[in-house]
Amino acid sequence: MGKERKYTVTAAGSLNIRSGPGTDYQSLGTLAQAKKVISPDIEGWLPILLDDDSIGWVAAKYLHEPPELEAPERESAPLPVQPSPAIADEYDFSNKEGTIAAIKAECRKQGIGLAAQVAYVLATVDWETGHTFKPVREAFWKSEAWRKENLGRYYPYYGRGFVQLTWKDNYRKYSEVLGDDLVNNPDLAMEPKNAVFILVHGFKTGAFTGKKIINYINAAGTDFHNARRCINGVDRAEEIAAIAQKLLEA
């Protein structure tokens, strides 16, 4: 594989993006003329990074590589995704349908757009909340006294939300992103507007385990079993995979 290069689309009209290096491969979409892309150079066909972090292929002869004497474009560091007030204002978290709609909207906002990705996020919430689709505490069927006695390693920073946010460092991290003091008031992670953001942000960025949903579910394939690694190893992976498959088929 060669060095990473920048190109500009020169094809008249639009340029097909292929699922592999050749015209026999399925079209994944198109690129507009003058669109800038980044790719290594491979035998006439170039893999490019798409907006959902998946890979597509385009014919190299329709791309222009600016000469190195041109001033390089300044690449700004990506800003952290911020929670959207509209998610809290426009959706009704008091019922399952409203919560599902809010989760889908947050997925779209943060760039989790493939149907299989959204299905897996919803399946995770279904499982983690005991099928209630309401933010819950870790071992929610137990008392607070039980949690204090049995979760002493990280109490009071035990799991809360649509997915279990745990440990003080994670509460501090999301305090900074959300602008709410989850460290001094961990129960703020139970507020639906915070819980839905944390859920999707963790899947998108790999904040929970270092694994992102795009690692397992992308345009090239769907691995519902290993997608569980975004949250908690492969604990209950098969059960959650089955839920995700049903949601996707529906």
Backbone bond lengths (Angstrom), bond angles and torsions (degrees), N, CA, C in turn:
res aa  C-N    CA-C-N  psi(-1)  N-CA   C-N-CA  omega(-1)  CA-C   N-CA-C  phi
1 M - - - 1.455 - - 1.518 109.09 -
2 G 1.343 117.63 132.74 1.449 121.94 -179.17 1.511 112.04 -80.21
3 K 1.341 114.59 -174.26 1.461 119.07 179.92 1.516 110.79 -71.42
4 E 1.307 116.75 161.33 1.460 121.64 178.71 1.522 109.06 -72.58
5 R 1.322 117.00 133.63 1.460 121.65 -177.50 1.524 110.21 -128.51
6 K 1.319 115.86 156.83 1.461 122.65 175.40 1.523 108.93 -107.11
7 Y 1.332 115.18 137.64 1.452 120.47 -178.84 1.523 110.31 -133.49
8 T 1.336 114.37 160.97 1.463 121.43 173.09 1.517 108.08 -123.93
9 V 1.335 118.48 133.82 1.466 122.83 -178.80 1.520 109.81 -68.49
10 T 1.351 116.92 128.07 1.461 121.55 179.57 1.525 112.85 -113.54
11 A 1.334 118.02 -4.80 1.467 120.54 -178.49 1.523 110.42 -61.14
12 A 1.339 115.45 141.49 1.456 119.62 175.11 1.523 108.91 -68.80
13 G 1.302 116.61 135.99 1.460 119.83 -178.08 1.517 110.13 77.54
14 S 1.331 116.56 -111.25 1.464 120.25 -178.47 1.523 109.81 -135.46
15 L 1.337 115.87 159.32 1.461 122.75 -177.25 1.521 109.17 -114.20
16 N 1.345 116.22 126.59 1.461 120.38 -179.92 1.527 111.20 -67.36
17 I 1.338 115.10 138.40 1.462 122.39 170.53 1.529 106.42 -99.32
18 R 1.332 117.60 126.37 1.459 121.60 -177.95 1.521 111.04 -106.95
19 S 1.322 116.47 156.49 1.464 121.11 178.38 1.529 112.09 -77.81
20 G 1.337 117.53 -8.38 1.457 122.90 177.42 1.509 109.76 -156.86
21 P 1.358 117.77 176.85 1.465 121.86 -174.12 1.526 113.43 -81.95
22 G 1.324 117.40 75.61 1.454 121.19 178.08 1.513 111.07 167.62
23 T 1.348 116.60 158.39 1.460 120.07 -177.52 1.518 113.12 -73.16
24 D 1.341 117.28 -13.56 1.465 120.29 177.99 1.530 112.08 -75.93
25 Y 1.328 117.50 -14.34 1.457 120.87 -178.47 1.528 110.52 -80.94
26 Q 1.321 114.89 153.93 1.464 122.55 -178.19 1.526 111.18 -61.04
27 S 1.336 116.47 141.86 1.462 121.23 174.64 1.526 110.01 -78.29
28 L 1.338 116.25 130.90 1.470 121.46 178.56 1.523 112.01 -100.08
29 G 1.321 116.90 -4.21 1.456 120.98 -176.19 1.514 109.47 144.82
30 T 1.321 117.08 -162.71 1.456 121.11 -177.91 1.519 110.89 -137.66
31 L 1.345 114.71 161.64 1.458 122.51 172.56 1.523 108.38 -115.65
32 A 1.317 116.45 137.49 1.463 120.57 178.83 1.522 110.66 -77.68
33 Q 1.328 115.70 154.99 1.460 120.41 175.74 1.531 109.79 -58.88
34 A 1.340 116.63 139.63 1.468 124.85 179.96 1.521 113.40 79.54
35 K 1.333 117.36 -0.14 1.465 120.53 175.81 1.519 109.53 -65.37
36 K 1.330 117.81 136.61 1.459 122.14 178.61 1.527 109.65 -95.86
37 V 1.341 116.61 135.77 1.456 122.04 -179.71 1.527 109.13 -136.30
38 I 1.349 115.62 163.41 1.457 122.58 179.02 1.518 108.77 -123.30
39 S 1.331 117.68 135.55 1.465 120.36 -175.95 1.523 111.76 -164.03
40 P 1.365 116.73 151.27 1.459 119.79 163.43 1.525 109.53 -79.43
41 D 1.321 118.29 154.72 1.469 123.61 -176.65 1.522 109.77 -92.14
42 I 1.355 118.14 117.73 1.463 121.54 -177.91 1.526 110.14 -134.29
43 E 1.335 117.86 99.72 1.463 125.33 167.30 1.520 114.79 45.34
44 G 1.313 117.15 50.67 1.452 120.78 173.06 1.508 115.62 86.25
45 W 1.312 117.82 -18.28 1.458 121.76 176.92 1.529 108.51 -120.48
46 L 1.305 116.34 139.25 1.463 120.26 -173.57 1.524 111.34 -119.89
47 P 1.331 117.87 127.27 1.473 120.43 171.49 1.518 108.84 -77.61
48 I 1.312 117.23 134.16 1.456 121.01 178.52 1.523 109.60 -124.83
49 L 1.317 115.74 151.79 1.452 122.09 -179.99 1.514 109.60 -85.84
50 L 1.356 117.03 119.74 1.457 122.02 -179.37 1.521 110.44 -86.60
51 D 1.333 115.96 171.64 1.456 120.72 -174.88 1.523 113.26 -62.95
52 D 1.349 117.70 -25.50 1.466 120.08 -179.90 1.531 111.82 -95.15
53 D 1.353 116.47 15.33 1.462 123.77 178.31 1.523 113.51 74.28
54 S 1.335 118.04 6.24 1.453 120.40 174.52 1.535 109.28 -86.77
55 I 1.345 116.50 174.67 1.462 121.50 -176.13 1.517 110.53 -112.03
56 G 1.325 116.41 134.48 1.459 122.76 171.27 1.518 108.86 -124.21
57 W 1.344 117.67 166.95 1.467 121.57 -177.35 1.526 109.63 -122.99
58 V 1.333 117.10 140.51 1.464 121.71 178.09 1.526 108.84 -135.36
59 A 1.337 116.15 156.19 1.469 121.68 179.18 1.524 109.51 -72.12
60 A 1.345 116.92 125.25 1.464 121.99 -174.51 1.525 112.57 -63.53
61 K 1.340 116.82 -29.18 1.469 118.50 -174.76 1.522 112.64 -67.30
62 Y 1.323 116.89 -13.81 1.451 119.93 178.72 1.523 112.81 -99.04
63 L 1.324 116.61 12.18 1.456 121.20 177.90 1.520 109.64 -116.78
64 H 1.312 115.61 147.38 1.460 121.82 178.05 1.513 108.88 -114.29
65 E 1.338 116.40 127.97 1.455 120.98 177.14 1.519 108.68 -97.40
66 P 1.330 118.93 115.66 1.460 120.51 179.82 1.526 109.97 -60.39
67 P 1.333 117.76 143.26 1.458 119.93 177.68 1.512 111.31 -62.85
68 E 1.350 115.40 151.90 1.456 119.30 -175.33 1.510 112.00 -67.30
69 L 1.354 118.02 -16.23 1.451 119.63 178.43 1.512 112.33 -72.94
70 E 1.350 116.21 -18.94 1.457 118.82 177.63 1.513 109.51 -65.76
71 A 1.321 116.11 146.45 1.460 120.01 179.09 1.512 108.94 -65.08
72 P 1.319 119.26 127.49 1.462 121.13 -179.99 1.513 110.99 -65.85
73 E 1.330 114.82 146.95 1.460 119.02 176.85 1.515 109.29 -70.08
74 R 1.321 116.38 141.84 1.449 121.20 177.08 1.521 108.72 -81.69
75 E 1.305 116.92 122.24 1.458 121.19 -179.37 1.517 109.22 -98.09
76 S 1.306 115.91 117.65 1.457 120.70 -179.53 1.518 109.95 -78.91
77 A 1.317 116.21 143.04 1.463 119.99 175.10 1.515 108.74 -65.05
78 P 1.334 118.42 134.05 1.469 120.33 -178.37 1.524 111.05 -63.29
79 L 1.306 115.05 137.35 1.456 119.87 177.59 1.525 109.39 -77.80
80 P 1.302 118.51 147.23 1.461 119.59 176.39 1.519 110.06 -63.75
81 V 1.326 115.27 143.45 1.459 119.79 177.36 1.520 108.94 -64.19
82 Q 1.311 116.57 132.89 1.457 120.63 -179.29 1.529 110.00 -106.87
83 P 1.319 117.36 147.94 1.468 119.88 178.54 1.517 111.19 -65.42
84 S 1.295 116.24 147.70 1.455 121.62 -178.39 1.527 111.09 -101.98
85 P 1.326 118.18 121.49 1.470 119.65 176.93 1.525 112.33 -57.34
86 A 1.341 116.51 -29.20 1.464 119.42 -177.82 1.520 112.04 -61.66
87 I 1.323 117.18 -31.31 1.463 119.83 -179.90 1.520 109.83 -62.00
88 A 1.321 116.28 -41.46 1.462 119.78 179.89 1.526 111.43 -74.31
89 D 1.329 116.61 -34.66 1.465 120.75 -172.78 1.528 113.42 -81.61
90 E 1.323 116.92 -32.54 1.462 119.90 -168.86 1.524 114.33 -99.46
91 Y 1.329 117.99 -7.76 1.461 119.86 -175.52 1.521 110.89 -123.65
92 D 1.305 114.65 145.93 1.463 121.77 -177.22 1.525 109.07 -97.86
93 F 1.336 115.78 106.39 1.461 120.35 -178.74 1.530 112.75 -83.25
94 S 1.320 117.31 2.36 1.465 119.39 -177.67 1.522 112.30 -78.89
95 N 1.339 116.99 -10.99 1.463 119.45 178.54 1.529 109.60 -135.13
96 K 1.309 115.41 161.47 1.469 121.60 -174.94 1.518 111.86 -61.89
97 E 1.325 116.81 -41.98 1.456 120.28 -177.15 1.526 111.19 -63.23
98 G 1.339 116.25 -42.95 1.461 119.67 179.11 1.515 112.32 -65.85
99 T 1.331 116.11 -38.24 1.465 120.28 179.03 1.519 110.88 -65.77
100 I 1.322 117.18 -43.54 1.463 120.74 178.30 1.526 110.27 -61.21
101 A 1.328 117.06 -42.30 1.462 120.58 178.53 1.522 110.88 -62.37
102 A 1.335 117.07 -39.70 1.461 121.08 179.27 1.527 111.35 -66.35
103 I 1.320 116.84 -41.03 1.471 120.67 179.24 1.531 109.89 -64.68
104 K 1.316 117.53 -42.85 1.462 120.34 177.54 1.525 110.85 -60.76
105 A 1.337 116.55 -42.81 1.463 120.64 -179.83 1.523 111.13 -63.62
106 E 1.342 116.40 -41.01 1.465 119.81 179.16 1.519 110.89 -67.67
107 C 1.335 116.93 -36.69 1.465 120.16 175.26 1.527 110.06 -59.49
108 R 1.320 117.38 -47.26 1.467 120.59 179.49 1.524 110.46 -60.31
109 K 1.317 116.42 -43.58 1.462 121.05 -177.52 1.521 111.56 -61.43
110 Q 1.326 116.64 -39.37 1.463 120.25 -176.16 1.535 113.25 -93.50
111 G 1.325 116.82 4.90 1.457 119.29 173.56 1.510 115.73 88.08
112 I 1.331 117.49 18.25 1.466 120.89 171.27 1.519 106.38 -96.18
113 G 1.334 116.31 93.94 1.456 119.42 -167.22 1.513 116.93 -113.52
114 L 1.339 117.98 -17.69 1.459 118.97 -179.60 1.529 110.18 -69.94
115 A 1.320 116.49 141.61 1.467 120.50 -178.23 1.527 111.30 -57.00
116 A 1.328 117.00 -40.05 1.465 120.08 -179.59 1.529 111.53 -66.62
117 Q 1.329 117.03 -34.83 1.464 120.68 177.66 1.524 110.52 -65.59
118 V 1.319 116.02 -47.00 1.467 120.33 -179.97 1.525 109.95 -63.49
119 A 1.326 116.55 -40.79 1.465 120.43 178.80 1.526 110.39 -59.77
120 Y 1.331 116.86 -39.69 1.464 118.92 -178.82 1.524 111.72 -71.46
121 V 1.314 118.08 -38.10 1.465 120.62 175.72 1.526 110.11 -60.08
122 L 1.331 116.35 -45.78 1.468 120.52 179.56 1.531 111.03 -64.94
123 A 1.326 116.88 -39.80 1.467 119.96 179.12 1.522 110.94 -62.83
124 T 1.318 116.41 -37.76 1.461 120.87 178.17 1.519 110.80 -63.70
125 V 1.325 117.17 -44.66 1.467 120.73 177.99 1.522 110.11 -62.98
126 D 1.320 116.59 -43.14 1.459 120.89 178.45 1.527 110.25 -54.22
127 W 1.326 116.36 -47.73 1.468 120.30 -177.44 1.523 111.73 -71.91
128 E 1.331 116.57 -49.70 1.464 121.13 -172.97 1.529 112.71 -64.95
129 T 1.317 117.46 -26.89 1.467 120.32 -178.18 1.522 112.41 -99.56
130 G 1.315 117.44 12.28 1.458 119.47 -178.16 1.505 112.60 63.67
131 H 1.346 115.96 35.30 1.469 123.97 176.91 1.536 112.95 69.55
132 T 1.334 117.50 14.47 1.477 120.21 -178.60 1.519 113.01 -91.90
133 F 1.329 117.29 -22.42 1.463 122.61 -173.56 1.528 111.64 56.25
134 K 1.319 115.71 37.16 1.462 122.52 174.22 1.520 108.20 -127.05
135 P 1.345 118.40 143.34 1.467 119.60 176.92 1.529 109.93 -56.35
136 V 1.323 116.49 135.46 1.465 120.75 -177.39 1.529 110.21 -130.91
137 R 1.338 114.58 162.71 1.454 121.38 172.92 1.530 109.23 -92.02
138 E 1.305 116.39 154.72 1.455 120.74 174.88 1.532 109.27 -56.62
139 A 1.333 116.30 135.50 1.475 121.36 -175.92 1.526 109.83 50.67
140 F 1.329 115.37 53.04 1.472 120.73 -173.36 1.524 112.85 -62.79
141 W 1.315 117.24 -16.82 1.465 120.26 177.83 1.530 112.07 -82.12
142 K 1.351 116.17 -4.42 1.457 121.63 178.53 1.531 110.24 -101.98
143 S 1.344 116.15 171.70 1.469 121.55 179.00 1.526 110.85 -87.53
144 E 1.341 115.77 165.30 1.459 120.40 176.17 1.526 110.65 -64.07
145 A 1.316 116.55 -36.01 1.471 120.17 176.84 1.523 110.53 -60.90
146 W 1.319 116.62 -40.37 1.469 119.81 177.45 1.516 110.67 -63.01
147 R 1.349 117.23 -43.98 1.464 120.44 -179.92 1.526 110.94 -62.12
148 K 1.338 116.02 -41.54 1.466 119.13 -179.33 1.522 111.21 -63.03
149 E 1.308 116.14 -37.62 1.457 120.66 -177.58 1.526 111.99 -78.07
150 N 1.325 117.51 -35.92 1.461 120.94 -171.22 1.523 115.01 -103.58
151 L 1.325 117.36 -14.17 1.464 120.76 179.70 1.521 110.38 -114.56
152 G 1.323 114.49 34.54 1.461 120.71 -173.67 1.513 114.54 -62.23
153 R 1.339 118.74 -23.29 1.464 120.22 -179.32 1.524 111.67 -60.43
154 Y 1.334 116.74 -32.45 1.465 118.85 -177.48 1.531 112.84 -134.79
155 Y 1.318 117.85 7.95 1.461 120.72 177.22 1.533 109.28 -60.83
156 P 1.353 120.84 138.07 1.466 127.82 4.10 1.524 113.79 -89.73
157 Y 1.336 117.18 15.45 1.462 119.76 -176.20 1.521 110.58 -93.85
158 Y 1.325 114.88 50.17 1.464 120.68 176.01 1.526 109.31 -80.56
159 G 1.333 116.06 174.59 1.450 120.99 -174.79 1.518 113.75 -64.45
160 R 1.317 114.78 134.99 1.468 121.96 176.52 1.519 109.41 -144.56
161 G 1.336 115.52 152.53 1.454 120.77 172.06 1.511 113.87 110.05
162 F 1.347 115.54 -162.25 1.458 121.18 175.54 1.523 110.50 -75.25
163 V 1.330 115.70 -24.71 1.460 122.99 172.15 1.521 104.91 -137.08
164 Q 1.308 117.86 150.32 1.458 120.61 -165.91 1.529 113.49 -76.85
165 L 1.334 116.23 96.88 1.461 121.72 172.56 1.527 108.05 -75.50
166 T 1.333 116.98 120.68 1.470 121.59 -172.08 1.528 110.33 -135.09
167 W 1.320 116.29 153.94 1.462 127.10 178.03 1.537 111.74 79.38
168 K 1.323 114.39 144.56 1.469 121.67 -175.30 1.520 112.29 -61.00
169 D 1.329 117.25 -40.51 1.458 119.77 -179.10 1.521 111.85 -58.31
170 N 1.334 117.19 -38.19 1.464 120.42 178.73 1.524 111.62 -71.61
171 Y 1.326 116.88 -36.56 1.466 119.27 175.31 1.522 110.25 -65.10
172 R 1.328 117.48 -37.06 1.461 120.70 177.76 1.530 110.86 -67.15
173 K 1.323 115.82 -42.61 1.465 120.60 179.60 1.524 111.06 -57.80
174 Y 1.324 115.91 -47.46 1.460 118.09 -177.22 1.523 112.24 -78.64
175 S 1.310 118.18 -18.26 1.472 120.07 170.16 1.519 109.34 -61.69
176 E 1.329 115.97 -43.23 1.462 120.79 -178.77 1.530 111.50 -67.89
177 V 1.323 117.26 -40.80 1.460 120.47 -178.16 1.528 111.83 -72.40
178 L 1.330 116.06 -42.95 1.460 121.10 -175.51 1.528 113.31 -81.84
179 G 1.326 116.42 -25.31 1.465 119.23 -174.55 1.508 112.60 78.49
180 D 1.332 117.58 15.65 1.470 123.97 175.80 1.526 107.97 -115.58
181 D 1.328 117.26 143.64 1.463 121.22 -176.50 1.525 110.78 -84.50
182 L 1.315 115.92 80.83 1.459 121.08 179.02 1.519 112.09 -72.82
183 V 1.332 117.00 -18.93 1.458 119.66 -179.77 1.523 110.50 -69.98
184 N 1.325 116.23 -47.83 1.465 119.81 -179.68 1.522 112.55 -83.51
185 N 1.324 116.52 -16.38 1.462 120.48 177.87 1.538 108.58 -140.33
186 P 1.341 116.81 77.61 1.473 120.24 -176.54 1.514 113.88 -57.23
187 D 1.331 117.63 -25.27 1.456 119.89 -178.35 1.528 112.83 -65.92
188 L 1.342 117.69 -11.92 1.461 119.46 175.09 1.531 110.96 -62.97
189 A 1.324 116.80 -21.63 1.470 120.29 176.01 1.520 111.71 -69.09
190 M 1.330 116.76 -13.72 1.467 121.49 178.28 1.519 112.29 -85.34
191 E 1.336 117.47 -15.96 1.462 119.35 179.67 1.524 109.16 -66.78
192 P 1.329 118.06 129.09 1.462 120.16 -173.88 1.518 114.48 -52.52
193 K 1.351 117.93 -40.55 1.462 119.89 -177.49 1.530 110.84 -63.82
194 N 1.337 116.33 -35.01 1.463 119.86 176.15 1.522 111.26 -77.25
195 A 1.321 115.76 -42.30 1.463 120.51 -176.74 1.520 111.80 -62.42
196 V 1.321 117.59 -39.70 1.471 119.71 -177.87 1.517 110.31 -71.09
197 F 1.327 116.62 -36.28 1.463 118.88 177.45 1.522 111.20 -66.14
198 I 1.326 116.86 -47.43 1.466 121.40 -178.98 1.528 110.39 -59.86
199 L 1.319 116.69 -43.84 1.465 121.78 178.96 1.521 111.35 -53.16
200 V 1.323 116.42 -56.00 1.468 121.08 -173.86 1.530 110.50 -72.72
201 H 1.317 117.03 -41.09 1.461 121.10 -179.77 1.530 111.02 -60.37
202 G 1.331 116.82 -40.74 1.456 120.51 178.85 1.516 112.27 -62.96
203 F 1.335 116.65 -42.32 1.460 120.90 176.86 1.531 110.94 -65.35
204 K 1.320 116.62 -41.09 1.462 121.39 -175.40 1.525 111.73 -69.47
205 T 1.327 117.37 -44.15 1.464 121.30 -170.95 1.515 114.27 -100.39
206 G 1.332 117.64 -10.18 1.461 119.81 -175.32 1.509 113.34 76.73
207 A 1.328 116.80 22.84 1.464 121.29 -174.56 1.516 113.36 -64.77
208 F 1.340 118.43 -25.30 1.461 120.68 -175.88 1.531 112.66 -79.75
209 T 1.324 116.77 -48.81 1.476 120.55 -174.01 1.525 113.35 -129.73
210 G 1.322 116.91 -1.23 1.456 120.34 -173.06 1.514 113.24 90.62
211 K 1.336 117.78 -7.54 1.462 122.89 179.46 1.530 109.74 -103.29
212 K 1.340 116.45 131.26 1.453 122.67 179.01 1.527 110.48 -99.62
213 I 1.320 115.74 154.36 1.464 118.93 179.56 1.524 111.02 -62.80
214 I 1.333 117.64 -30.42 1.461 121.09 179.81 1.523 111.21 -65.41
215 N 1.336 117.55 -21.73 1.470 120.55 177.76 1.525 112.00 -64.93
216 Y 1.321 117.30 -26.42 1.461 121.34 -172.86 1.526 114.10 -119.92
217 I 1.324 116.85 -23.45 1.465 120.73 -179.41 1.518 107.33 -131.04
218 N 1.324 116.04 111.09 1.461 120.93 -178.18 1.527 108.68 -152.79
219 A 1.322 116.55 -173.96 1.467 120.03 -176.78 1.525 112.40 -64.49
220 A 1.328 117.09 -21.10 1.461 119.95 -178.25 1.523 113.23 -85.13
221 G 1.320 117.67 -18.96 1.458 119.54 -178.81 1.516 112.89 173.28
222 T 1.332 115.42 170.62 1.461 122.54 -177.46 1.521 109.38 -130.01
223 D 1.317 116.33 120.45 1.461 122.41 177.89 1.527 108.13 -122.54
224 F 1.338 115.47 83.33 1.460 120.11 -177.91 1.536 111.53 -63.88
225 H 1.312 117.41 -32.21 1.462 119.67 -177.84 1.531 110.83 -63.88
226 N 1.320 117.25 -54.17 1.459 120.38 -175.75 1.522 113.48 -77.84
227 A 1.330 117.31 -13.77 1.467 119.40 175.74 1.524 111.15 -60.94
228 R 1.329 116.56 -20.40 1.464 120.45 177.00 1.528 111.55 -61.42
229 R 1.332 117.05 -21.65 1.457 121.47 179.93 1.530 111.71 -64.36
230 C 1.320 117.99 -16.81 1.464 121.28 174.85 1.525 111.36 -66.63
231 I 1.334 116.49 -21.97 1.464 121.43 -173.24 1.521 112.07 -116.62
232 N 1.353 116.84 -53.22 1.469 118.29 -170.74 1.524 111.34 -159.96
233 G 1.328 116.52 69.61 1.459 119.44 179.43 1.515 111.62 55.04
234 V 1.316 116.75 -130.70 1.464 120.41 174.64 1.523 110.43 -118.48
235 D 1.332 116.51 23.78 1.458 120.90 177.16 1.531 110.08 -60.16
236 R 1.317 116.53 122.63 1.472 123.59 179.96 1.533 112.19 58.42
237 A 1.318 116.21 27.12 1.462 120.23 -175.92 1.521 112.72 -60.89
238 E 1.329 117.27 -41.28 1.457 119.82 -176.78 1.524 111.68 -68.44
239 E 1.332 116.25 -41.01 1.469 119.76 179.86 1.527 110.95 -61.89
240 I 1.337 116.07 -44.45 1.466 119.99 -178.00 1.527 110.23 -71.43
241 A 1.323 117.06 -36.42 1.460 120.42 176.48 1.523 111.22 -60.41
242 A 1.318 116.42 -39.95 1.467 120.31 179.60 1.523 111.20 -64.97
243 I 1.341 116.49 -40.51 1.469 120.13 176.86 1.516 110.48 -62.93
244 A 1.329 116.22 -44.84 1.467 120.54 -179.56 1.519 111.43 -61.35
245 Q 1.336 117.38 -40.64 1.459 120.63 179.88 1.525 110.98 -64.11
246 K 1.342 116.63 -40.76 1.461 119.73 178.50 1.521 110.94 -64.33
247 L 1.350 116.28 -42.70 1.461 119.98 179.13 1.520 110.59 -63.62
248 L 1.322 117.12 -41.26 1.458 120.56 -179.98 1.529 111.37 -63.96
249 E 1.324 116.37 -42.46 1.455 120.03 179.56 1.514 111.91 -67.45
250 A 1.316 116.24 -30.51 1.468 120.18 -179.46 1.505 112.62 -75.77
